[in-house]
Amino acid sequence: SDTHTGSVQKFLVNGLVLIALRVKLLSKSGSNVENLTKAVVEKLNTSGVADAQEAIKGYKGSTARGLKATLRNITRDREHIEDIVTENILNESSAIDKFGSFVLVIAAVAPLLGLLGTVTGMISTFDIITEHGTGDPKLLSGGISEALVTTMLGLIVAIPLLLLGNLLSGWAQKIKDSMEQSALHVINVFEKNNIER
């Protein structure tokens, strides 16, 4: 029984560590999308592609890489650039989605571990009944409480991890969408300026 409780607790700790890592990754990936886009658009409007590239040279992260790839290929035809943007977002996806599936797997397995504890608790209760009969409720209560505690622990782990895991997946999707919007915005500005010139 302690082994089940222990493994459920390990699951919780691992899940929370992964969530913390994921939050750190996502805040790094999603930071300064607006600032980067603004910097690029300003340079495109005033002085051209080379200066726009220079403006974001020092930036790291998914969005910066996406915009750099967009600017490198901005003179090609529209369809080609859009393919490059899509490909770039797919490349960044693995970094943005890192640890996400692990968190959801832990959330799914935790209640099952709790259930396993429930089953072993009930088995030990029936073993006691077989040996000592039902005369002493104290003997039975150990197995029953073990069964309930492990179930409860499994749910305590699963519910927050499932919630946080899904929230973080939503955040990751939002980052990918904003990367795409940002790249397309830059392409539109470039095309508009070229038509006007």
Phi and psi restraints in degrees (value plus and minus 20) as a CYANA .aco file:
   2 ASP   PHI     -83.0   -43.0
   2 ASP   PSI     -50.6   -10.6
   3 THR   PHI     -85.2   -45.2
   3 THR   PSI     -59.5   -19.5
   4 HIS   PHI     -85.9   -45.9
   4 HIS   PSI     -66.1   -26.1
   5 THR   PHI     -79.2   -39.2
   5 THR   PSI     -63.7   -23.7
   6 GLY   PHI     -82.5   -42.5
   6 GLY   PSI     -64.1   -24.1
   7 SER   PHI     -89.8   -49.8
   7 SER   PSI     -53.7   -13.7
   8 VAL   PHI     -85.0   -45.0
   8 VAL   PSI     -60.9   -20.9
   9 GLN   PHI     -84.5   -44.5
   9 GLN   PSI     -60.4   -20.4
  10 LYS   PHI     -80.2   -40.2
  10 LYS   PSI     -60.9   -20.9
  11 PHE   PHI     -78.6   -38.6
  11 PHE   PSI     -64.6   -24.6
  12 LEU   PHI     -82.1   -42.1
  12 LEU   PSI     -67.7   -27.7
  13 VAL   PHI     -80.2   -40.2
  13 VAL   PSI     -68.6   -28.6
  14 ASN   PHI     -80.7   -40.7
  14 ASN   PSI     -62.0   -22.0
  15 GLY   PHI     -81.2   -41.2
  15 GLY   PSI     -63.6   -23.6
  16 LEU   PHI     -88.2   -48.2
  16 LEU   PSI     -57.5   -17.5
  17 VAL   PHI     -82.1   -42.1
  17 VAL   PSI     -65.9   -25.9
  18 LEU   PHI     -82.6   -42.6
  18 LEU   PSI     -58.6   -18.6
  19 ILE   PHI     -84.5   -44.5
  19 ILE   PSI     -62.8   -22.8
  20 ALA   PHI     -80.8   -40.8
  20 ALA   PSI     -64.6   -24.6
  21 LEU   PHI     -81.5   -41.5
  21 LEU   PSI     -60.2   -20.2
  22 ARG   PHI     -87.0   -47.0
  22 ARG   PSI     -61.0   -21.0
  23 VAL   PHI     -80.9   -40.9
  23 VAL   PSI     -63.1   -23.1
  24 LYS   PHI     -81.8   -41.8
  24 LYS   PSI     -66.4   -26.4
  25 LEU   PHI     -80.4   -40.4
  25 LEU   PSI     -66.0   -26.0
  26 LEU   PHI     -88.3   -48.3
  26 LEU   PSI     -58.5   -18.5
  27 SER   PHI     -88.6   -48.6
  27 SER   PSI     -50.1   -10.1
  28 LYS   PHI     -90.8   -50.8
  28 LYS   PSI     -64.1   -24.1
  29 SER   PHI     -86.2   -46.2
  29 SER   PSI     -59.9   -19.9
  30 GLY   PHI    -109.7   -69.7
  30 GLY   PSI     -26.0    14.0
  31 SER   PHI     -89.9   -49.9
  31 SER   PSI     134.9   174.9
  32 ASN   PHI      24.6    64.6
  32 ASN   PSI      14.6    54.6
  33 VAL   PHI     -82.1   -42.1
  33 VAL   PSI     -68.0   -28.0
  34 GLU   PHI     -83.8   -43.8
  34 GLU   PSI     -66.6   -26.6
  35 ASN   PHI     -79.4   -39.4
  35 ASN   PSI     -65.0   -25.0
  36 LEU   PHI     -82.3   -42.3
  36 LEU   PSI     -67.1   -27.1
  37 THR   PHI     -81.3   -41.3
  37 THR   PSI     -63.7   -23.7
  38 LYS   PHI     -81.2   -41.2
  38 LYS   PSI     -65.5   -25.5
  39 ALA   PHI     -80.2   -40.2
  39 ALA   PSI     -64.6   -24.6
  40 VAL   PHI     -85.5   -45.5
  40 VAL   PSI     -66.6   -26.6
  41 VAL   PHI     -82.6   -42.6
  41 VAL   PSI     -62.4   -22.4
  42 GLU   PHI     -78.6   -38.6
  42 GLU   PSI     -66.7   -26.7
  43 LYS   PHI     -86.1   -46.1
  43 LYS   PSI     -58.8   -18.8
  44 LEU   PHI     -83.1   -43.1
  44 LEU   PSI     -58.6   -18.6
  45 ASN   PHI     -91.3   -51.3
  45 ASN   PSI     -55.0   -15.0
  46 THR   PHI    -116.2   -76.2
  46 THR   PSI     -68.9   -28.9
  47 SER   PHI    -149.2  -109.2
  47 SER   PSI     -25.5    14.5
  48 GLY   PHI      89.6   129.6
  48 GLY   PSI    -199.6  -159.6
  49 VAL   PHI     -84.2   -44.2
  49 VAL   PSI     -64.3   -24.3
  50 ALA   PHI     -79.3   -39.3
  50 ALA   PSI     -63.7   -23.7
  51 ASP   PHI     -88.5   -48.5
  51 ASP   PSI     -54.4   -14.4
  52 ALA   PHI     -84.2   -44.2
  52 ALA   PSI     -61.4   -21.4
  53 GLN   PHI     -83.0   -43.0
  53 GLN   PSI     -61.8   -21.8
  54 GLU   PHI     -83.2   -43.2
  54 GLU   PSI     -57.3   -17.3
  55 ALA   PHI     -82.4   -42.4
  55 ALA   PSI     -51.0   -11.0
  56 ILE   PHI    -131.6   -91.6
  56 ILE   PSI      -5.8    34.2
  57 LYS   PHI     -75.2   -35.2
  57 LYS   PSI     -62.9   -22.9
  58 GLY   PHI     -99.0   -59.0
  58 GLY   PSI     -32.3     7.7
  59 TYR   PHI     -97.5   -57.5
  59 TYR   PSI     124.2   164.2
  60 LYS   PHI    -135.6   -95.6
  60 LYS   PSI     154.9   194.9
  61 GLY   PHI      86.8   126.8
  61 GLY   PSI     148.0   188.0
  62 SER   PHI     -80.2   -40.2
  62 SER   PSI     -67.3   -27.3
  63 THR   PHI     -84.0   -44.0
  63 THR   PSI     -64.2   -24.2
  64 ALA   PHI     -80.1   -40.1
  64 ALA   PSI     -64.1   -24.1
  65 ARG   PHI     -82.9   -42.9
  65 ARG   PSI     -60.0   -20.0
  66 GLY   PHI     -82.0   -42.0
  66 GLY   PSI     -65.4   -25.4
  67 LEU   PHI     -88.3   -48.3
  67 LEU   PSI     -56.6   -16.6
  68 LYS   PHI     -82.8   -42.8
  68 LYS   PSI     -63.8   -23.8
  69 ALA   PHI     -83.6   -43.6
  69 ALA   PSI     -59.2   -19.2
  70 THR   PHI     -83.1   -43.1
  70 THR   PSI     -66.7   -26.7
  71 LEU   PHI     -86.0   -46.0
  71 LEU   PSI     -56.2   -16.2
  72 ARG   PHI     -81.3   -41.3
  72 ARG   PSI     -52.1   -12.1
  73 ASN   PHI    -130.1   -90.1
  73 ASN   PSI      -6.5    33.5
  74 ILE   PHI     -86.5   -46.5
  74 ILE   PSI     -40.1    -0.1
  75 THR   PHI    -104.4   -64.4
  75 THR   PSI     -28.7    11.3
  76 ARG   PHI     -94.7   -54.7
  76 ARG   PSI     154.6   194.6
  77 ASP   PHI     -92.9   -52.9
  77 ASP   PSI     136.7   176.7
  78 ARG   PHI     -70.4   -30.4
  78 ARG   PSI     -68.8   -28.8
  79 GLU   PHI     -80.2   -40.2
  79 GLU   PSI     -62.2   -22.2
  80 HIS   PHI     -82.3   -42.3
  80 HIS   PSI     -65.7   -25.7
  81 ILE   PHI     -83.2   -43.2
  81 ILE   PSI     -62.1   -22.1
  82 GLU   PHI     -82.3   -42.3
  82 GLU   PSI     -56.8   -16.8
  83 ASP   PHI     -82.5   -42.5
  83 ASP   PSI     -62.0   -22.0
  84 ILE   PHI     -83.8   -43.8
  84 ILE   PSI     -61.8   -21.8
  85 VAL   PHI     -80.9   -40.9
  85 VAL   PSI     -67.1   -27.1
  86 THR   PHI     -80.5   -40.5
  86 THR   PSI     -65.1   -25.1
  87 GLU   PHI     -82.2   -42.2
  87 GLU   PSI     -61.5   -21.5
  88 ASN   PHI     -82.6   -42.6
  88 ASN   PSI     -62.3   -22.3
  89 ILE   PHI     -85.4   -45.4
  89 ILE   PSI     -58.0   -18.0
  90 LEU   PHI     -83.4   -43.4
  90 LEU   PSI     -60.0   -20.0
  91 ASN   PHI     -83.1   -43.1
  91 ASN   PSI     -60.2   -20.2
  92 GLU   PHI     -96.0   -56.0
  92 GLU   PSI     -40.6    -0.6
  93 SER   PHI     -75.1   -35.1
  93 SER   PSI     -61.7   -21.7
  94 SER   PHI     -81.8   -41.8
  94 SER   PSI     -58.0   -18.0
  95 ALA   PHI     -90.5   -50.5
  95 ALA   PSI     -61.4   -21.4
  96 ILE   PHI     -89.2   -49.2
  96 ILE   PSI     -55.1   -15.1
  97 ASP   PHI    -109.7   -69.7
  97 ASP   PSI     -16.3    23.7
  98 LYS   PHI     -73.5   -33.5
  98 LYS   PSI     117.2   157.2
  99 PHE   PHI      50.2    90.2
  99 PHE   PSI     -29.7    10.3
 100 GLY   PHI     -80.7   -40.7
 100 GLY   PSI     -67.0   -27.0
 101 SER   PHI     -89.1   -49.1
 101 SER   PSI     -52.9   -12.9
 102 PHE   PHI     -79.4   -39.4
 102 PHE   PSI     -65.7   -25.7
 103 VAL   PHI     -78.7   -38.7
 103 VAL   PSI     -64.5   -24.5
 104 LEU   PHI     -90.7   -50.7
 104 LEU   PSI     -51.6   -11.6
 105 VAL   PHI     -85.6   -45.6
 105 VAL   PSI     -65.5   -25.5
 106 ILE   PHI     -79.7   -39.7
 106 ILE   PSI     -63.2   -23.2
 107 ALA   PHI     -81.5   -41.5
 107 ALA   PSI     -53.7   -13.7
 108 ALA   PHI     -97.8   -57.8
 108 ALA   PSI     -54.6   -14.6
 109 VAL   PHI    -101.9   -61.9
 109 VAL   PSI     -50.2   -10.2
 110 ALA   PHI     -73.7   -33.7
 110 ALA   PSI     -69.1   -29.1
 111 PRO   PHI     -84.8   -44.8
 111 PRO   PSI     -48.8    -8.8
 112 LEU   PHI     -87.8   -47.8
 112 LEU   PSI     -58.4   -18.4
 113 LEU   PHI     -83.3   -43.3
 113 LEU   PSI     -60.8   -20.8
 114 GLY   PHI     -80.2   -40.2
 114 GLY   PSI     -61.8   -21.8
 115 LEU   PHI     -84.0   -44.0
 115 LEU   PSI     -59.4   -19.4
 116 LEU   PHI     -80.3   -40.3
 116 LEU   PSI     -62.0   -22.0
 117 GLY   PHI     -81.3   -41.3
 117 GLY   PSI     -58.9   -18.9
 118 THR   PHI     -81.4   -41.4
 118 THR   PSI     -66.8   -26.8
 119 VAL   PHI     -82.6   -42.6
 119 VAL   PSI     -67.3   -27.3
 120 THR   PHI     -85.1   -45.1
 120 THR   PSI     -55.5   -15.5
 121 GLY   PHI     -82.0   -42.0
 121 GLY   PSI     -63.8   -23.8
 122 MET   PHI     -88.4   -48.4
 122 MET   PSI     -57.8   -17.8
 123 ILE   PHI     -80.6   -40.6
 123 ILE   PSI     -65.2   -25.2
 124 SER   PHI     -85.8   -45.8
 124 SER   PSI     -53.1   -13.1
 125 THR   PHI     -83.2   -43.2
 125 THR   PSI     -64.6   -24.6
 126 PHE   PHI     -87.8   -47.8
 126 PHE   PSI     -53.9   -13.9
 127 ASP   PHI     -79.9   -39.9
 127 ASP   PSI     -63.5   -23.5
 128 ILE   PHI     -84.1   -44.1
 128 ILE   PSI     -62.5   -22.5
 129 ILE   PHI     -79.6   -39.6
 129 ILE   PSI     -63.1   -23.1
 130 THR   PHI     -80.9   -40.9
 130 THR   PSI     -61.6   -21.6
 131 GLU   PHI     -97.6   -57.6
 131 GLU   PSI     -68.4   -28.4
 132 HIS   PHI    -131.4   -91.4
 132 HIS   PSI     -22.8    17.2
 133 GLY   PHI      56.8    96.8
 133 GLY   PSI    -193.4  -153.4
 134 THR   PHI    -119.7   -79.7
 134 THR   PSI      -4.8    35.2
 135 GLY   PHI     -85.0   -45.0
 135 GLY   PSI     -57.4   -17.4
 136 ASP   PHI    -130.1   -90.1
 136 ASP   PSI      83.7   123.7
 137 PRO   PHI     -80.2   -40.2
 137 PRO   PSI     -48.4    -8.4
 138 LYS   PHI     -81.4   -41.4
 138 LYS   PSI     -58.8   -18.8
 139 LEU   PHI     -84.0   -44.0
 139 LEU   PSI     -57.0   -17.0
 140 LEU   PHI     -95.3   -55.3
 140 LEU   PSI     -54.1   -14.1
 141 SER   PHI     -83.2   -43.2
 141 SER   PSI     -48.8    -8.8
 142 GLY   PHI     -78.9   -38.9
 142 GLY   PSI     -72.0   -32.0
 143 GLY   PHI     -85.0   -45.0
 143 GLY   PSI     -60.0   -20.0
 144 ILE   PHI     -86.9   -46.9
 144 ILE   PSI     -63.3   -23.3
 145 SER   PHI     -87.1   -47.1
 145 SER   PSI     -55.8   -15.8
 146 GLU   PHI     -79.8   -39.8
 146 GLU   PSI     -63.5   -23.5
 147 ALA   PHI     -80.6   -40.6
 147 ALA   PSI     -64.4   -24.4
 148 LEU   PHI     -92.0   -52.0
 148 LEU   PSI     -59.9   -19.9
 149 VAL   PHI     -82.8   -42.8
 149 VAL   PSI     -64.1   -24.1
 150 THR   PHI     -87.0   -47.0
 150 THR   PSI     -57.0   -17.0
 151 THR   PHI     -81.5   -41.5
 151 THR   PSI     -66.3   -26.3
 152 MET   PHI     -80.3   -40.3
 152 MET   PSI     -65.6   -25.6
 153 LEU   PHI     -81.1   -41.1
 153 LEU   PSI     -62.3   -22.3
 154 GLY   PHI     -77.3   -37.3
 154 GLY   PSI     -62.9   -22.9
 155 LEU   PHI     -91.5   -51.5
 155 LEU   PSI     -57.1   -17.1
 156 ILE   PHI     -80.3   -40.3
 156 ILE   PSI     -55.6   -15.6
 157 VAL   PHI     -95.9   -55.9
 157 VAL   PSI     -65.6   -25.6
 158 ALA   PHI     -87.4   -47.4
 158 ALA   PSI     -63.7   -23.7
 159 ILE   PHI     -82.0   -42.0
 159 ILE   PSI     -74.9   -34.9
 160 PRO   PHI     -84.9   -44.9
 160 PRO   PSI     -56.7   -16.7
 161 LEU   PHI     -85.9   -45.9
 161 LEU   PSI     -58.7   -18.7
 162 LEU   PHI     -85.1   -45.1
 162 LEU   PSI     -65.6   -25.6
 163 LEU   PHI     -80.5   -40.5
 163 LEU   PSI     -74.0   -34.0
 164 LEU   PHI     -84.1   -44.1
 164 LEU   PSI     -60.3   -20.3
 165 GLY   PHI     -78.9   -38.9
 165 GLY   PSI     -63.4   -23.4
 166 ASN   PHI     -91.4   -51.4
 166 ASN   PSI     -57.6   -17.6
 167 LEU   PHI     -80.5   -40.5
 167 LEU   PSI     -63.8   -23.8
 168 LEU   PHI     -87.8   -47.8
 168 LEU   PSI     -53.8   -13.8
 169 SER   PHI     -84.1   -44.1
 169 SER   PSI     -59.1   -19.1
 170 GLY   PHI     -82.7   -42.7
 170 GLY   PSI     -62.5   -22.5
 171 TRP   PHI     -82.1   -42.1
 171 TRP   PSI     -63.9   -23.9
 172 ALA   PHI     -80.2   -40.2
 172 ALA   PSI     -62.4   -22.4
 173 GLN   PHI     -83.6   -43.6
 173 GLN   PSI     -59.2   -19.2
 174 LYS   PHI     -82.7   -42.7
 174 LYS   PSI     -59.5   -19.5
 175 ILE   PHI     -82.4   -42.4
 175 ILE   PSI     -64.3   -24.3
 176 LYS   PHI     -83.3   -43.3
 176 LYS   PSI     -61.2   -21.2
 177 ASP   PHI     -82.7   -42.7
 177 ASP   PSI     -63.5   -23.5
 178 SER   PHI     -89.3   -49.3
 178 SER   PSI     -50.7   -10.7
 179 MET   PHI     -82.9   -42.9
 179 MET   PSI     -62.8   -22.8
 180 GLU   PHI     -85.9   -45.9
 180 GLU   PSI     -66.4   -26.4
 181 GLN   PHI     -78.7   -38.7
 181 GLN   PSI     -63.9   -23.9
 182 SER   PHI     -81.7   -41.7
 182 SER   PSI     -65.8   -25.8
 183 ALA   PHI     -83.6   -43.6
 183 ALA   PSI     -64.0   -24.0
 184 LEU   PHI     -86.1   -46.1
 184 LEU   PSI     -56.5   -16.5
 185 HIS   PHI     -80.6   -40.6
 185 HIS   PSI     -64.9   -24.9
 186 VAL   PHI     -82.4   -42.4
 186 VAL   PSI     -62.8   -22.8
 187 ILE   PHI     -81.6   -41.6
 187 ILE   PSI     -63.8   -23.8
 188 ASN   PHI     -82.4   -42.4
 188 ASN   PSI     -63.1   -23.1
 189 VAL   PHI     -81.9   -41.9
 189 VAL   PSI     -64.5   -24.5
 190 PHE   PHI     -80.5   -40.5
 190 PHE   PSI     -65.6   -25.6
 191 GLU   PHI     -85.0   -45.0
 191 GLU   PSI     -60.7   -20.7
 192 LYS   PHI     -82.3   -42.3
 192 LYS   PSI     -65.9   -25.9
 193 ASN   PHI     -82.2   -42.2
 193 ASN   PSI     -58.3   -18.3
 194 ASN   PHI     -88.5   -48.5
 194 ASN   PSI     -54.0   -14.0
 195 ILE   PHI     -88.9   -48.9
 195 ILE   PSI     -58.9   -18.9
 196 GLU   PHI     -90.7   -50.7
 196 GLU   PSI     -53.7   -13.7
